[in-house]
Each structure stands twice: as C-alpha cells, then as structure tokens.
Amino acid sequence: MSPTAPPLEARMAELTGRHVPFVKATVVRARRPASARPGDTALVLADGRVEGFVGGACAEATVRVQALRTLRSGESLLLRISPEETADGTGEPVVEEGAVSVANPCLSGGELEIFLEPLRPVPRVVVLGESPIARALAAFGPVLGYEITVASGADGITPEELAGSQALVIASHGRGEEPVLVSAVRAGVPYIGLVASPRRGAAVLDALPLGAEDRARIHTPAGLWIGARTPGEIAVSILAEVIHAVRGRSVEVEVEVEAPPETPESPATGSVTAVDPVCGMTVSVGDGTPYSDEGGDERRWFCCAGCRAAYEKDPARYAKADAS
C-alpha cells in the first residue's frame, strides 16, 4: 500500500463528513520510466486542488482536467496517459466507454493508467415542520438514498445544517418560516421550497427582507405541478423538483477560482481550461497553474514550469505556431 494511504483515508473521511465532493485517483498501472507506482493515490477537489501523488506535474495536470470531468458526470473513468500520439493521430483524447486515452508529450517516456472515482456527497435535504407532508418527505428519503433531516418549528434549523444541505423544504404551515427562509437564501442553499398556497406563499415572500432576485430563488408552492392532492403525492412532487435542482446543476466548487476573461471555459466540464502553447496539452486553470504574460496581451497557461520556461525563452516562436 502506498505510504500516503493513511492520511488520505483520513482526509477522505473528513471530506465525506463535510459533504465535500472529490475524486479519488489511483494509479493501477505504470510503465517505466514513470515516477508514480501502482497504488499511488491522490484526491482531486472540485476547485482543482490535488492532494496526494499520482505522478509529476505534467501527469497531474492531465489527471486534474479529466478528474473534474468525472466529478461533473458522476461516472468513474480509466485514464490512460502516454507520451505517444493517440491511436487516431489527431492528438485529441480518445474516448471509449469507461476510458479515455490522452497523449501527454511531457512525460518522461513511461505510461500511466489511473482509475478516477468521483465521490459526490449524498444529497442532504432539511425539512422544517411536523406536518403530514413533512413526514411523507422523510419517508421517501431512504428510497432515494437521500439524507433527510426533519426539524420541528420549535427547534428551528441551525446555520450548520443549512450550510451542508442541497435543499430546504418548509412544511410547517406558517410556523417559523421567515427567519429560516432568509437564512437559507443567505447560506446559498441550492433549492429552497415553501409549502403554501399561491396566495399565502406570495404574501410570505413579499414580507421577507430580501431583494427580488433572492426571493425568486424560493419555490412556492413547492413542487412540480403533477396534480398532487394527498400528502404523499405532494411530497413526490416536491422531491421531483429537488432532484431536478440537485442533479441538474454542476457540482459546486468549494473555493472559487478566478480566471481572466480571455481564458475559455470548457463546455464539457464547466471548469476553466486552456491549451499549453508549448506541448499542446489541455490544462485546468486554477490557483497554482503556471502562467506567463510574456509575448503579448493574452495570458498563457502551462502544464508545468518547464513549458513556461521554454515559452518565455522565445514567445514569438509559439505565437507563430498558433497563427499557423
């Protein structure tokens, strides 16, 4: 077992407990010369940080890009990294079912196969109230595999509960609604639903000390329109809306990464990427990604410090390559 395994296992437990999404990257095969060995493991967080070891800077750059894609899709992937051109000769990643092969010319000559396993938190839903609808919501939780916490109007809801939740549903029939709604909006809870009639729901929203944009984030009446009548049917309609909100959105990054406006956003990942002008690799732009402002108005990003140094020796050379 890799010597980095125990601390990474503790780190994984910590991230899971905090409902933080991440990808576990494990080297399953290495052809020499390669600095990584089978069993080496790293964790890739949603902001692009890599903790652990699965190879040098160039291999890590490739792992970061592909790991962020798996974090969005939720599907595991076998990543093959080789210094040689991919089978189709285009230099672009070759995608197969469950695997992707990437040419990384910066490698020292070896090859790596790395298993990427996205670990996304179980959706956590907080329900305020003791009504039949609240009880029905709690009953459906195990069926969906959701973690549903029910709080009475008397107990209220703590900021800590809201901060780690993907959804809040208030079904308390007028008890303790307003302060919890405001707290949920300010905590950035992705889905906020209020069980109320259209008339009462509108009145509650109008009374909240929030701007129009923030009030628009609150769904009331909560749930998709499916003609629901009974508490169980209403709970199903609400959970359908929660599923759409939770599964239909990309994974939120734990720490936002700023990038210049000229750096393109990858439509496949939703993360900011750029092409290294020296080696042609696609890199994920984040804190710690090497870059240079030499040779023109546009910032350039690199897979490693070596490519940046090569670029800064002769920026005009790579500018001509781009033009061609």
KOLZA-117190 format. One record per residue (C-alpha): residue in one letter; residue number from 1; x, y, z. Coordinates in nm, 4 decimals, always signed. Example, Ala and Ser with C-alpha at 12.3 -4.5 7.8 and 13.67 -1.06 7.14 Angstrom:
- code:pos:X:Y:Z
- A:1:+1.2300:-0.4500:+0.7800
- S:2:+1.3670:-0.1060:+0.7140
//
This chain:
- code:pos:X:Y:Z
- M:1:+0.0000:+0.0000:+0.0000
- S:2:+0.1203:+0.3495:-0.0784
- P:3:+0.2749:+0.5325:+0.2212
- T:4:+0.0357:+0.8207:+0.1534
- A:5:-0.2718:+0.5996:+0.2054
- P:6:-0.3432:+0.6503:+0.5810
- P:7:-0.3520:+1.0327:+0.5779
- L:8:-0.5502:+1.0322:+0.2531
- E:9:-0.8017:+0.7905:+0.4037
- A:10:-0.8471:+1.0279:+0.6961
- R:11:-0.8819:+1.3176:+0.4544
- M:12:-1.1434:+1.1266:+0.2543
- A:13:-1.3414:+1.0623:+0.5726
- E:14:-1.3210:+1.4309:+0.6604
- L:15:-1.4390:+1.5459:+0.3161
- T:16:-1.7213:+1.2918:+0.3144
- G:17:-1.8334:+1.4051:+0.6585
- R:18:-1.8408:+1.7649:+0.5389
- H:19:-2.0352:+1.6732:+0.2224
- V:20:-1.7488:+1.7959:+0.0002
- P:21:-1.7252:+1.6351:-0.3480
- F:22:-1.3913:+1.4989:-0.4665
- V:23:-1.2323:+1.2432:-0.6990
- K:24:-1.0124:+0.9579:-0.5805
- A:25:-0.7373:+0.8960:-0.8362
- T:26:-0.5465:+0.5674:-0.8057
- V:27:-0.2576:+0.4507:-1.0221
- V:28:-0.3400:+0.0964:-1.1367
- R:29:-0.0585:+0.0500:-1.3890
- A:30:+0.2715:+0.2240:-1.4551
- R:31:+0.5220:+0.1521:-1.7340
- R:32:+0.8721:+0.2747:-1.6627
- P:33:+1.0192:+0.5261:-1.6704
- A:34:+0.7477:+0.6809:-1.4522
- S:35:+0.7667:+0.8457:-1.1127
- A:36:+0.4339:+0.7011:-0.9972
- R:37:+0.3792:+0.3394:-0.8929
- P:38:+0.0652:+0.1238:-0.8765
- G:39:-0.1252:+0.2083:-0.5608
- D:40:-0.0199:+0.5733:-0.5528
- T:41:-0.3285:+0.7806:-0.4788
- A:42:-0.4408:+1.1419:-0.4881
- L:43:-0.7611:+1.3308:-0.4189
- V:44:-0.8775:+1.5957:-0.6663
- L:45:-1.1116:+1.8560:-0.5212
- A:46:-1.3734:+2.0478:-0.7160
- D:47:-1.1567:+2.3612:-0.7244
- G:48:-0.8727:+2.1679:-0.8920
- R:49:-0.6528:+2.1155:-0.5872
- V:50:-0.4661:+1.7835:-0.5883
- E:51:-0.3734:+1.6188:-0.2586
- G:52:-0.1505:+1.3146:-0.2772
- F:53:+0.0645:+1.1810:-0.5610
- V:54:-0.0147:+1.0172:-0.8960
- G:55:+0.2854:+1.1406:-1.0959
- G:56:+0.4824:+1.4520:-1.1793
- A:57:+0.3484:+1.7938:-1.2656
- C:58:+0.2608:+1.7040:-1.6258
- A:59:+0.0750:+1.3854:-1.5347
- E:60:-0.1001:+1.5704:-1.2541
- A:61:-0.2222:+1.8358:-1.4984
- T:62:-0.3880:+1.5689:-1.7132
- V:63:-0.5378:+1.3968:-1.4097
- R:64:-0.6823:+1.7282:-1.2903
- V:65:-0.8623:+1.8001:-1.6191
- Q:66:-1.0110:+1.4519:-1.6504
- A:67:-1.0987:+1.4246:-1.2807
- L:68:-1.3039:+1.7433:-1.2948
- R:69:-1.4973:+1.5951:-1.5850
- T:70:-1.5777:+1.2804:-1.3881
- L:71:-1.6813:+1.4922:-1.0920
- R:72:-1.9400:+1.6602:-1.3110
- S:73:-2.0659:+1.3417:-1.4770
- G:74:-2.0525:+1.1249:-1.1662
- E:75:-1.9124:+0.8338:-1.3698
- S:76:-1.5846:+0.6546:-1.2941
- L:77:-1.3178:+0.6511:-1.5636
- L:78:-0.9948:+0.4734:-1.6514
- L:79:-0.7437:+0.7359:-1.7675
- R:80:-0.4533:+0.6255:-1.9857
- I:81:-0.1663:+0.8729:-2.0202
- S:82:+0.1106:+0.8146:-2.2747
- P:83:+0.3797:+1.0347:-2.4331
- E:84:+0.2897:+0.8890:-2.7723
- E:85:+0.0179:+1.0138:-3.0042
- T:86:-0.3269:+0.8657:-2.9571
- A:87:-0.4446:+0.5953:-3.1969
- D:88:-0.6337:+0.8355:-3.4216
- G:89:-0.3234:+1.0528:-3.4707
- T:90:-0.5076:+1.3788:-3.4003
- G:91:-0.3532:+1.4442:-3.0614
- E:92:-0.7008:+1.4762:-2.9137
- P:93:-0.8113:+1.2480:-2.6258
- V:94:-0.9610:+0.9201:-2.7464
- V:95:-1.2804:+0.8429:-2.5568
- E:96:-1.4074:+0.4885:-2.5172
- E:97:-1.6789:+0.3501:-2.2949
- G:98:-1.5431:+0.3906:-1.9424
- A:99:-1.1964:+0.5012:-2.0543
- V:100:-1.0091:+0.7882:-2.2141
- S:101:-0.6567:+0.7903:-2.3629
- V:102:-0.4576:+1.1145:-2.3560
- A:103:-0.1269:+1.1937:-2.5242
- N:104:+0.1000:+1.3830:-2.2864
- P:105:+0.4266:+1.4703:-2.4642
- C:106:+0.5795:+1.5987:-2.1417
- L:107:+0.6014:+1.2547:-1.9814
- S:108:+0.9474:+1.1061:-1.9391
- G:109:+0.8651:+0.8135:-2.1676
- G:110:+0.6570:+0.5920:-1.9421
- E:111:+0.2832:+0.5334:-1.9366
- L:112:+0.0256:+0.5557:-1.6614
- E:113:-0.3211:+0.4123:-1.6138
- I:114:-0.5164:+0.5854:-1.3401
- F:115:-0.8625:+0.4993:-1.2136
- L:116:-1.0714:+0.8076:-1.1412
- E:117:-1.3580:+0.7569:-0.8971
- P:118:-1.5833:+1.0589:-0.8314
- L:119:-1.7200:+1.0644:-0.4779
- R:120:-2.0079:+1.3057:-0.4575
- P:121:-2.1962:+1.3619:-0.1318
- V:122:-2.5355:+1.2052:-0.0756
- P:123:-2.7911:+1.4828:-0.1323
- R:124:-2.8922:+1.6250:+0.2040
- V:125:-3.2408:+1.7693:+0.2461
- V:126:-3.3565:+1.9600:+0.5535
- V:127:-3.7304:+1.9658:+0.6216
- L:128:-3.8856:+2.2105:+0.8648
- G:129:-4.2189:+2.1091:+1.0130
- E:130:-4.4181:+1.8210:+1.1606
- S:131:-4.6995:+1.8158:+0.9054
- P:132:-4.8110:+1.5060:+0.7104
- I:133:-4.6199:+1.6392:+0.4090
- A:134:-4.3023:+1.6683:+0.6192
- R:135:-4.3439:+1.3095:+0.7410
- A:136:-4.4019:+1.1879:+0.3854
- L:137:-4.0845:+1.3625:+0.2693
- A:138:-3.8867:+1.1887:+0.5434
- A:139:-4.0348:+0.8516:+0.4468
- F:140:-3.9200:+0.8830:+0.0867
- G:141:-3.5608:+0.9662:+0.1857
- P:142:-3.4320:+0.6068:+0.2207
- V:143:-3.5909:+0.5085:-0.1110
- L:144:-3.3983:+0.7818:-0.2928
- G:145:-3.0814:+0.7346:-0.0926
- Y:146:-3.1108:+1.0935:+0.0310
- E:147:-3.0210:+1.2097:+0.3793
- I:148:-3.3325:+1.3863:+0.5064
- T:149:-3.3285:+1.5712:+0.8383
- V:150:-3.6591:+1.6803:+0.9887
- A:151:-3.6680:+1.9703:+1.2345
- S:152:-3.9734:+2.0947:+1.4185
- G:153:-4.0719:+2.4595:+1.4133
- A:154:-3.9841:+2.4819:+1.7830
- D:155:-3.6286:+2.3526:+1.7354
- G:156:-3.5604:+2.5570:+1.4244
- I:157:-3.2649:+2.4903:+1.1977
- T:158:-2.9026:+2.5709:+1.2723
- P:159:-2.6794:+2.7515:+1.0218
- E:160:-2.4549:+2.4427:+1.0187
- E:161:-2.7428:+2.2252:+0.8976
- L:162:-2.8223:+2.4682:+0.6192
- A:163:-2.4606:+2.5116:+0.5121
- G:164:-2.4204:+2.1424:+0.4322
- S:165:-2.7562:+2.0942:+0.2633
- Q:166:-2.8569:+2.0808:-0.1005
- A:167:-3.2231:+2.1517:-0.0287
- L:168:-3.4553:+2.3012:+0.2312
- V:169:-3.8289:+2.2327:+0.2350
- I:170:-4.0513:+2.4240:+0.4766
- A:171:-4.3744:+2.2442:+0.5540
- S:172:-4.4559:+2.3966:+0.8909
- H:173:-4.7833:+2.5732:+0.7968
- G:174:-4.6728:+2.9200:+0.8997
- R:175:-4.4526:+2.8338:+1.1976
- G:176:-4.1021:+2.9810:+1.1938
- E:177:-4.0881:+3.0208:+0.8164
- E:178:-3.9478:+3.3697:+0.7589
- P:179:-3.6160:+3.3558:+0.9511
- V:180:-3.5318:+3.0121:+0.8095
- L:181:-3.6071:+3.1247:+0.4527
- V:182:-3.3780:+3.4253:+0.4922
- S:183:-3.1022:+3.2117:+0.6460
- A:184:-3.1288:+2.9566:+0.3652
- V:185:-3.1035:+3.2211:+0.0932
- R:186:-2.8013:+3.3788:+0.2590
- A:187:-2.6387:+3.0380:+0.3088
- G:188:-2.6719:+2.9692:-0.0647
- V:189:-2.8824:+2.6526:-0.0296
- P:190:-2.9382:+2.5382:-0.3922
- Y:191:-3.3069:+2.4505:-0.3544
- I:192:-3.5483:+2.6274:-0.1181
- G:193:-3.9141:+2.5248:-0.1175
- L:194:-4.2081:+2.6638:+0.0803
- V:195:-4.5247:+2.4553:+0.1098
- A:196:-4.8056:+2.7081:+0.0886
- S:197:-5.0933:+2.8149:-0.1298
- P:198:-5.0041:+3.0566:-0.4106
- R:199:-5.1682:+3.3426:-0.2223
- R:200:-5.0047:+3.2766:+0.1155
- G:201:-4.6703:+3.1956:-0.0443
- A:202:-4.6674:+3.5276:-0.2287
- A:203:-4.7523:+3.7119:+0.0935
- V:204:-4.4652:+3.5413:+0.2787
- L:205:-4.2178:+3.6302:+0.0045
- D:206:-4.3299:+3.9932:-0.0034
- A:207:-4.2647:+4.0237:+0.3707
- L:208:-3.9081:+3.8918:+0.3549
- P:209:-3.6198:+4.1429:+0.3880
- L:210:-3.4712:+4.0220:+0.0586
- G:211:-3.4281:+4.1618:-0.2904
- A:212:-3.6362:+4.0435:-0.5822
- E:213:-3.3588:+3.8186:-0.7137
- D:214:-3.3206:+3.6417:-0.3799
- R:215:-3.6964:+3.5999:-0.3366
- A:216:-3.7132:+3.4424:-0.6820
- R:217:-3.4897:+3.1594:-0.5572
- I:218:-3.7657:+3.0375:-0.3268
- H:219:-4.0052:+2.7870:-0.4849
- T:220:-4.3629:+2.8361:-0.3671
- P:221:-4.5852:+2.6498:-0.3936
- A:222:-4.3086:+2.3916:-0.3607
- G:223:-4.3108:+2.1034:-0.6068
- L:224:-4.3713:+2.0354:-0.9735
- W:225:-4.7303:+2.0561:-1.0948
- I:226:-4.8489:+1.6942:-1.1307
- G:227:-5.1998:+1.7337:-0.9931
- A:228:-5.0920:+1.6145:-0.6467
- R:229:-5.3554:+1.6118:-0.3734
- T:230:-5.2528:+1.3830:-0.0854
- P:231:-4.9522:+1.4492:+0.1430
- G:232:-4.7654:+1.1617:-0.0210
- E:233:-4.8339:+1.2883:-0.3708
- I:234:-4.7279:+1.6403:-0.2753
- A:235:-4.4076:+1.5014:-0.1237
- V:236:-4.3344:+1.3211:-0.4524
- S:237:-4.3859:+1.6434:-0.6491
- I:238:-4.1520:+1.8322:-0.4146
- L:239:-3.8809:+1.5676:-0.4313
- A:240:-3.9083:+1.5651:-0.8109
- E:241:-3.8324:+1.9371:-0.8067
- V:242:-3.5463:+1.8791:-0.5620
- I:243:-3.3995:+1.6086:-0.7884
- H:244:-3.4146:+1.8450:-1.0860
- A:245:-3.2399:+2.1182:-0.8872
- V:246:-2.9727:+1.8926:-0.7347
- R:247:-2.8949:+1.6653:-1.0298
- G:248:-2.9473:+1.9269:-1.2986
- R:249:-2.6752:+2.1533:-1.1701
- S:250:-2.2995:+2.1115:-1.1797
- V:251:-2.1043:+2.0336:-0.8672
- E:252:-2.0275:+2.3495:-0.6809
- V:253:-1.6630:+2.4252:-0.6199
- E:254:-1.5565:+2.4548:-0.2578
- V:255:-1.3325:+2.7520:-0.3396
- E:256:-1.3995:+2.9728:-0.6395
- V:257:-1.1095:+3.0172:-0.8801
- E:258:-1.0776:+3.3431:-1.0655
- A:259:-0.9588:+3.3357:-1.4260
- P:260:-0.9057:+3.6060:-1.6887
- P:261:-1.1975:+3.6592:-1.9278
- E:262:-0.9923:+3.5539:-2.2302
- T:263:-0.9432:+3.2020:-2.0901
- P:264:-1.2073:+2.9734:-2.2454
- E:265:-1.4480:+2.7659:-2.0420
- S:266:-1.4655:+2.4018:-2.1371
- P:267:-1.8263:+2.3138:-2.2253
- A:268:-1.7603:+1.9532:-2.1306
- T:269:-1.6575:+2.0261:-1.7733
- G:270:-1.7834:+2.3703:-1.6816
- S:271:-1.4323:+2.4398:-1.5488
- V:272:-1.1851:+2.6886:-1.6928
- T:273:-0.9305:+2.5304:-1.9251
- A:274:-0.6553:+2.6488:-2.1566
- V:275:-0.4131:+2.4924:-2.4066
- D:276:-0.0427:+2.4915:-2.3226
- P:277:+0.1194:+2.6589:-2.6297
- V:278:+0.4403:+2.4565:-2.5849
- C:279:+0.3212:+2.0962:-2.5553
- G:280:-0.0416:+2.1339:-2.6682
- M:281:-0.1884:+1.9857:-2.3514
- T:282:-0.5233:+2.0983:-2.2151
- V:283:-0.4769:+2.2250:-1.8600
- S:284:-0.7252:+2.3181:-1.5915
- V:285:-0.6782:+2.6786:-1.4821
- G:286:-0.6711:+2.7331:-1.1087
- D:287:-0.4602:+2.8509:-0.8194
- G:288:-0.1070:+2.7283:-0.8787
- T:289:-0.1384:+2.6698:-1.2550
- P:290:+0.1798:+2.8117:-1.4155
- Y:291:+0.1159:+3.1085:-1.6449
- S:292:+0.3000:+3.3825:-1.8278
- D:293:+0.2093:+3.7282:-1.9523
- E:294:+0.5104:+3.7451:-2.1822
- G:295:+0.4803:+3.7820:-2.5580
- G:296:+0.1558:+3.9707:-2.5994
- D:297:-0.1702:+4.0869:-2.4457
- E:298:-0.3079:+3.7393:-2.3810
- R:299:-0.2131:+3.5394:-2.0735
- R:300:-0.0775:+3.1895:-2.1429
- W:301:-0.1231:+2.8868:-1.9153
- F:302:+0.1076:+2.5844:-1.8886
- C:303:+0.1042:+2.2275:-1.7632
- C:304:+0.4332:+2.2776:-1.5765
- A:305:+0.7095:+2.5243:-1.5038
- G:306:+0.9278:+2.3632:-1.7708
- C:307:+0.6871:+2.4502:-2.0514
- R:308:+0.6540:+2.8027:-1.9159
- A:309:+1.0329:+2.8457:-1.9147
- A:310:+1.0541:+2.7195:-2.2740
- Y:311:+0.7838:+2.9643:-2.3799
- E:312:+0.9439:+3.2643:-2.2094
- K:313:+1.2757:+3.1959:-2.3853
- D:314:+1.1091:+3.2565:-2.7229
- P:315:+0.7436:+3.3705:-2.7037
- A:316:+0.7464:+3.4699:-3.0720
- R:317:+0.8117:+3.1097:-3.1755
- Y:318:+0.4937:+2.9855:-3.0144
- A:319:+0.2950:+3.2848:-3.1325
- K:320:+0.3874:+3.1858:-3.4910
- A:321:+0.2808:+2.8269:-3.4201
- D:322:-0.0593:+2.9494:-3.3019
- A:323:-0.1008:+3.1632:-3.6115
- S:324:-0.0297:+2.8706:-3.8406
//
